[in-house]
Amino acid sequence: MVSGATGILGKAIAKHLAAEGAQVIILGRNPEKVNALVQEIKDEGGFAHPAVADVTQEQQLQTLFGELSQEFEQLDVLINAAGGNMPGAVVMPNQFLTDLSGEDVRKIMDLNYMGTFLPTKIFLPMMTGTKVGSVINISSMAASRPMTRVMGYASAKAAIDNLTKWLATEFAKKYGEGMRVNAVAPGFFLTEQNRTLLTNPDGSLTERGTLIIQNTPMARFGSPDELFGAIQFLCSDASKFVTGTIIEVDGGFNAFSGV
């Protein structure tokens, strides 16, 4: 199952896994987008099943769990890719902390943190029957290297890192070594949420975009397909002894001191 599967990164991950032979459950809150992606995967010869729910709404997820548990015997992998940012939780250069929208910051925490915690909680029984399953969360460079502007998002992703490690320990102790929890921390990938922060309307880099490229040893943004290796590794038995780990896919950004 891939939540946030209709976003840029989630869609790329879902399509890749389907192409590799996985049966993919497409979880999103927009029925039209979910069904369109399901059909796209089917047209390409893959298996996809629609699942419509808001990952921040526990009752909707509970209802979905009831439906999916009738369709599928077990869930092998849960990828929590739902997340994002919004303007009211960003402090622009001409703004101050006092300009932040408390409501938008709360929504960002709900979407990124609760939107990871709740699906993990609700769909866990579909994984613990066999006591073999992999939960993959999506972190960010902003979790370990807090950045200007994105206060709410960075705080939420830092919480994801902590949750990932906590769940890894909890699951291994309660369910055994087959239940693993890890995270992938992308560097800078152009998405709809950050496009206006990193590029100008004409496609040129903003000052922030330029700083990021200057501090990324590979000197470019990432491409969604460059997440596939880390994701597939964590899905597979190749990572049987890996849990509580956050894999950085960042072109060297986190390793670079700036000098």
Contacts in CASP RR format, 6 or more apart in sequence:
PFRMAT RR
TARGET T0000
AUTHOR 0000-0000-0000
METHOD contacts of the structure
MODEL  1
MVSGATGILGKAIAKHLAAEGAQVIILGRNPEKVNALVQEIKDEGGFAHP
AVADVTQEQQLQTLFGELSQEFEQLDVLINAAGGNMPGAVVMPNQFLTDL
SGEDVRKIMDLNYMGTFLPTKIFLPMMTGTKVGSVINISSMAASRPMTRV
MGYASAKAAIDNLTKWLATEFAKKYGEGMRVNAVAPGFFLTEQNRTLLTN
PDGSLTERGTLIIQNTPMARFGSPDELFGAIQFLCSDASKFVTGTIIEVD
GGFNAFSGV
1 24 0 8 1.000
1 25 0 8 1.000
1 27 0 8 1.000
1 51 0 8 1.000
1 75 0 8 1.000
1 77 0 8 1.000
1 78 0 8 1.000
1 79 0 8 1.000
1 119 0 8 1.000
1 123 0 8 1.000
2 10 0 8 1.000
2 13 0 8 1.000
2 14 0 8 1.000
2 17 0 8 1.000
2 24 0 8 1.000
2 25 0 8 1.000
2 26 0 8 1.000
2 27 0 8 1.000
2 79 0 8 1.000
2 81 0 8 1.000
3 27 0 8 1.000
3 28 0 8 1.000
3 55 0 8 1.000
3 78 0 8 1.000
3 79 0 8 1.000
3 80 0 8 1.000
3 81 0 8 1.000
3 82 0 8 1.000
3 115 0 8 1.000
3 119 0 8 1.000
4 10 0 8 1.000
4 27 0 8 1.000
4 28 0 8 1.000
4 55 0 8 1.000
4 81 0 8 1.000
4 82 0 8 1.000
4 83 0 8 1.000
5 11 0 8 1.000
5 13 0 8 1.000
5 14 0 8 1.000
5 24 0 8 1.000
5 26 0 8 1.000
5 27 0 8 1.000
5 28 0 8 1.000
5 34 0 8 1.000
5 37 0 8 1.000
5 81 0 8 1.000
6 26 0 8 1.000
6 28 0 8 1.000
6 30 0 8 1.000
6 33 0 8 1.000
6 34 0 8 1.000
6 36 0 8 1.000
6 37 0 8 1.000
7 81 0 8 1.000
7 191 0 8 1.000
7 192 0 8 1.000
8 189 0 8 1.000
8 191 0 8 1.000
8 192 0 8 1.000
8 224 0 8 1.000
9 81 0 8 1.000
9 138 0 8 1.000
9 186 0 8 1.000
9 189 0 8 1.000
9 191 0 8 1.000
9 224 0 8 1.000
9 227 0 8 1.000
10 79 0 8 1.000
10 81 0 8 1.000
10 224 0 8 1.000
11 37 0 8 1.000
12 224 0 8 1.000
12 225 0 8 1.000
12 227 0 8 1.000
12 228 0 8 1.000
13 79 0 8 1.000
13 81 0 8 1.000
13 224 0 8 1.000
13 227 0 8 1.000
13 228 0 8 1.000
13 231 0 8 1.000
14 24 0 8 1.000
14 26 0 8 1.000
14 37 0 8 1.000
14 41 0 8 1.000
14 48 0 8 1.000
15 37 0 8 1.000
15 40 0 8 1.000
15 41 0 8 1.000
15 44 0 8 1.000
16 225 0 8 1.000
16 228 0 8 1.000
16 231 0 8 1.000
16 232 0 8 1.000
17 24 0 8 1.000
17 231 0 8 1.000
17 232 0 8 1.000
17 235 0 8 1.000
18 24 0 8 1.000
18 41 0 8 1.000
18 44 0 8 1.000
18 45 0 8 1.000
18 46 0 8 1.000
18 47 0 8 1.000
18 48 0 8 1.000
19 44 0 8 1.000
19 46 0 8 1.000
20 232 0 8 1.000
21 46 0 8 1.000
21 47 0 8 1.000
22 47 0 8 1.000
22 77 0 8 1.000
22 235 0 8 1.000
23 47 0 8 1.000
23 48 0 8 1.000
23 49 0 8 1.000
24 41 0 8 1.000
24 46 0 8 1.000
24 47 0 8 1.000
24 48 0 8 1.000
24 49 0 8 1.000
25 48 0 8 1.000
25 49 0 8 1.000
25 50 0 8 1.000
25 51 0 8 1.000
25 68 0 8 1.000
25 72 0 8 1.000
25 75 0 8 1.000
26 34 0 8 1.000
26 37 0 8 1.000
26 38 0 8 1.000
26 41 0 8 1.000
26 48 0 8 1.000
26 49 0 8 1.000
26 50 0 8 1.000
26 51 0 8 1.000
27 34 0 8 1.000
27 51 0 8 1.000
27 52 0 8 1.000
27 53 0 8 1.000
27 55 0 8 1.000
27 64 0 8 1.000
27 82 0 8 1.000
27 119 0 8 1.000
28 34 0 8 1.000
28 51 0 8 1.000
28 52 0 8 1.000
28 53 0 8 1.000
28 54 0 8 1.000
28 55 0 8 1.000
28 82 0 8 1.000
29 52 0 8 1.000
29 53 0 8 1.000
29 54 0 8 1.000
29 55 0 8 1.000
30 52 0 8 1.000
31 50 0 8 1.000
31 52 0 8 1.000
34 50 0 8 1.000
34 51 0 8 1.000
34 52 0 8 1.000
35 50 0 8 1.000
37 48 0 8 1.000
38 48 0 8 1.000
38 49 0 8 1.000
38 50 0 8 1.000
41 47 0 8 1.000
41 48 0 8 1.000
42 48 0 8 1.000
49 71 0 8 1.000
49 72 0 8 1.000
51 64 0 8 1.000
51 67 0 8 1.000
51 68 0 8 1.000
52 64 0 8 1.000
53 60 0 8 1.000
53 61 0 8 1.000
53 63 0 8 1.000
53 64 0 8 1.000
54 60 0 8 1.000
55 61 0 8 1.000
55 80 0 8 1.000
55 82 0 8 1.000
55 111 0 8 1.000
55 114 0 8 1.000
55 115 0 8 1.000
55 116 0 8 1.000
55 118 0 8 1.000
55 119 0 8 1.000
56 110 0 8 1.000
56 111 0 8 1.000
56 114 0 8 1.000
56 115 0 8 1.000
56 118 0 8 1.000
57 118 0 8 1.000
58 118 0 8 1.000
58 122 0 8 1.000
61 118 0 8 1.000
61 119 0 8 1.000
61 122 0 8 1.000
61 123 0 8 1.000
62 122 0 8 1.000
64 122 0 8 1.000
65 122 0 8 1.000
65 123 0 8 1.000
65 125 0 8 1.000
65 126 0 8 1.000
68 75 0 8 1.000
68 123 0 8 1.000
68 126 0 8 1.000
69 125 0 8 1.000
69 126 0 8 1.000
72 126 0 8 1.000
74 126 0 8 1.000
74 127 0 8 1.000
74 129 0 8 1.000
74 130 0 8 1.000
75 123 0 8 1.000
75 126 0 8 1.000
75 127 0 8 1.000
75 133 0 8 1.000
76 127 0 8 1.000
76 132 0 8 1.000
76 133 0 8 1.000
76 134 0 8 1.000
76 235 0 8 1.000
77 133 0 8 1.000
77 134 0 8 1.000
77 135 0 8 1.000
77 136 0 8 1.000
77 235 0 8 1.000
78 119 0 8 1.000
78 120 0 8 1.000
78 123 0 8 1.000
78 127 0 8 1.000
78 134 0 8 1.000
78 135 0 8 1.000
78 136 0 8 1.000
79 136 0 8 1.000
79 138 0 8 1.000
79 231 0 8 1.000
80 115 0 8 1.000
80 116 0 8 1.000
80 119 0 8 1.000
80 120 0 8 1.000
80 135 0 8 1.000
80 136 0 8 1.000
80 137 0 8 1.000
80 138 0 8 1.000
81 138 0 8 1.000
82 111 0 8 1.000
82 112 0 8 1.000
82 115 0 8 1.000
82 116 0 8 1.000
82 119 0 8 1.000
83 111 0 8 1.000
83 112 0 8 1.000
83 115 0 8 1.000
83 138 0 8 1.000
84 108 0 8 1.000
84 111 0 8 1.000
84 112 0 8 1.000
84 153 0 8 1.000
84 193 0 8 1.000
85 108 0 8 1.000
85 150 0 8 1.000
85 152 0 8 1.000
85 153 0 8 1.000
85 193 0 8 1.000
85 194 0 8 1.000
86 104 0 8 1.000
86 107 0 8 1.000
86 108 0 8 1.000
86 193 0 8 1.000
87 104 0 8 1.000
88 100 0 8 1.000
88 101 0 8 1.000
88 104 0 8 1.000
88 105 0 8 1.000
89 100 0 8 1.000
89 101 0 8 1.000
89 102 0 8 1.000
89 104 0 8 1.000
89 105 0 8 1.000
89 107 0 8 1.000
89 108 0 8 1.000
89 150 0 8 1.000
89 151 0 8 1.000
89 152 0 8 1.000
89 153 0 8 1.000
90 149 0 8 1.000
90 150 0 8 1.000
90 151 0 8 1.000
90 153 0 8 1.000
90 197 0 8 1.000
91 97 0 8 1.000
91 99 0 8 1.000
91 100 0 8 1.000
91 148 0 8 1.000
91 149 0 8 1.000
91 151 0 8 1.000
92 149 0 8 1.000
97 151 0 8 1.000
100 151 0 8 1.000
105 151 0 8 1.000
105 152 0 8 1.000
108 152 0 8 1.000
108 153 0 8 1.000
108 156 0 8 1.000
109 152 0 8 1.000
109 155 0 8 1.000
109 156 0 8 1.000
109 159 0 8 1.000
111 156 0 8 1.000
112 153 0 8 1.000
112 156 0 8 1.000
112 157 0 8 1.000
112 159 0 8 1.000
112 160 0 8 1.000
113 156 0 8 1.000
113 159 0 8 1.000
113 160 0 8 1.000
113 163 0 8 1.000
116 137 0 8 1.000
116 138 0 8 1.000
116 160 0 8 1.000
116 163 0 8 1.000
117 163 0 8 1.000
120 135 0 8 1.000
120 167 0 8 1.000
120 181 0 8 1.000
127 133 0 8 1.000
127 135 0 8 1.000
127 179 0 8 1.000
128 175 0 8 1.000
128 179 0 8 1.000
131 175 0 8 1.000
131 176 0 8 1.000
131 178 0 8 1.000
131 179 0 8 1.000
132 178 0 8 1.000
132 179 0 8 1.000
133 178 0 8 1.000
133 179 0 8 1.000
133 180 0 8 1.000
134 180 0 8 1.000
134 181 0 8 1.000
134 182 0 8 1.000
134 234 0 8 1.000
134 235 0 8 1.000
134 239 0 8 1.000
135 167 0 8 1.000
135 171 0 8 1.000
135 180 0 8 1.000
135 181 0 8 1.000
135 182 0 8 1.000
136 181 0 8 1.000
136 182 0 8 1.000
136 183 0 8 1.000
136 184 0 8 1.000
136 231 0 8 1.000
136 234 0 8 1.000
136 235 0 8 1.000
137 160 0 8 1.000
137 163 0 8 1.000
137 164 0 8 1.000
137 181 0 8 1.000
137 182 0 8 1.000
137 183 0 8 1.000
137 184 0 8 1.000
138 160 0 8 1.000
138 183 0 8 1.000
138 184 0 8 1.000
138 185 0 8 1.000
138 186 0 8 1.000
139 157 0 8 1.000
139 160 0 8 1.000
139 161 0 8 1.000
139 164 0 8 1.000
139 183 0 8 1.000
139 184 0 8 1.000
139 185 0 8 1.000
139 186 0 8 1.000
139 246 0 8 1.000
140 153 0 8 1.000
140 154 0 8 1.000
140 157 0 8 1.000
140 160 0 8 1.000
140 185 0 8 1.000
140 186 0 8 1.000
140 187 0 8 1.000
141 147 0 8 1.000
141 185 0 8 1.000
141 186 0 8 1.000
141 187 0 8 1.000
141 188 0 8 1.000
141 248 0 8 1.000
141 250 0 8 1.000
141 253 0 8 1.000
141 254 0 8 1.000
142 150 0 8 1.000
142 153 0 8 1.000
142 154 0 8 1.000
142 157 0 8 1.000
142 158 0 8 1.000
143 154 0 8 1.000
143 157 0 8 1.000
143 158 0 8 1.000
143 160 0 8 1.000
143 161 0 8 1.000
143 185 0 8 1.000
143 246 0 8 1.000
144 158 0 8 1.000
144 161 0 8 1.000
144 185 0 8 1.000
144 246 0 8 1.000
144 254 0 8 1.000
145 253 0 8 1.000
145 254 0 8 1.000
146 154 0 8 1.000
146 158 0 8 1.000
147 154 0 8 1.000
149 197 0 8 1.000
149 208 0 8 1.000
160 183 0 8 1.000
161 183 0 8 1.000
161 185 0 8 1.000
161 246 0 8 1.000
164 181 0 8 1.000
164 182 0 8 1.000
164 183 0 8 1.000
164 244 0 8 1.000
164 246 0 8 1.000
165 244 0 8 1.000
167 181 0 8 1.000
167 244 0 8 1.000
168 180 0 8 1.000
168 181 0 8 1.000
168 182 0 8 1.000
168 243 0 8 1.000
168 244 0 8 1.000
168 245 0 8 1.000
169 244 0 8 1.000
171 179 0 8 1.000
171 180 0 8 1.000
171 181 0 8 1.000
171 243 0 8 1.000
172 178 0 8 1.000
172 179 0 8 1.000
172 180 0 8 1.000
172 243 0 8 1.000
177 240 0 8 1.000
178 240 0 8 1.000
180 234 0 8 1.000
180 239 0 8 1.000
180 240 0 8 1.000
180 242 0 8 1.000
180 243 0 8 1.000
180 244 0 8 1.000
181 243 0 8 1.000
181 244 0 8 1.000
182 234 0 8 1.000
182 239 0 8 1.000
182 242 0 8 1.000
182 243 0 8 1.000
182 244 0 8 1.000
182 245 0 8 1.000
182 246 0 8 1.000
182 247 0 8 1.000
183 244 0 8 1.000
183 245 0 8 1.000
183 246 0 8 1.000
183 247 0 8 1.000
184 227 0 8 1.000
184 230 0 8 1.000
184 231 0 8 1.000
184 234 0 8 1.000
184 246 0 8 1.000
184 247 0 8 1.000
184 249 0 8 1.000
185 246 0 8 1.000
185 247 0 8 1.000
185 248 0 8 1.000
185 249 0 8 1.000
185 250 0 8 1.000
185 254 0 8 1.000
186 222 0 8 1.000
186 227 0 8 1.000
186 249 0 8 1.000
186 250 0 8 1.000
187 216 0 8 1.000
187 222 0 8 1.000
187 248 0 8 1.000
187 249 0 8 1.000
187 250 0 8 1.000
187 251 0 8 1.000
187 253 0 8 1.000
188 194 0 8 1.000
188 198 0 8 1.000
188 209 0 8 1.000
188 212 0 8 1.000
188 216 0 8 1.000
188 221 0 8 1.000
188 222 0 8 1.000
188 250 0 8 1.000
188 253 0 8 1.000
189 221 0 8 1.000
189 222 0 8 1.000
189 223 0 8 1.000
189 224 0 8 1.000
189 227 0 8 1.000
190 198 0 8 1.000
190 199 0 8 1.000
190 221 0 8 1.000
190 222 0 8 1.000
197 206 0 8 1.000
197 208 0 8 1.000
197 209 0 8 1.000
198 205 0 8 1.000
198 206 0 8 1.000
198 208 0 8 1.000
198 209 0 8 1.000
198 212 0 8 1.000
198 221 0 8 1.000
199 205 0 8 1.000
199 206 0 8 1.000
199 209 0 8 1.000
200 206 0 8 1.000
205 213 0 8 1.000
212 221 0 8 1.000
212 253 0 8 1.000
213 219 0 8 1.000
213 220 0 8 1.000
213 221 0 8 1.000
215 253 0 8 1.000
215 256 0 8 1.000
215 258 0 8 1.000
216 250 0 8 1.000
216 251 0 8 1.000
216 252 0 8 1.000
216 253 0 8 1.000
216 256 0 8 1.000
217 251 0 8 1.000
217 252 0 8 1.000
217 253 0 8 1.000
217 255 0 8 1.000
217 256 0 8 1.000
218 251 0 8 1.000
218 252 0 8 1.000
222 249 0 8 1.000
222 251 0 8 1.000
226 249 0 8 1.000
227 249 0 8 1.000
230 247 0 8 1.000
230 249 0 8 1.000
233 239 0 8 1.000
233 247 0 8 1.000
234 242 0 8 1.000
234 247 0 8 1.000
248 254 0 8 1.000
END
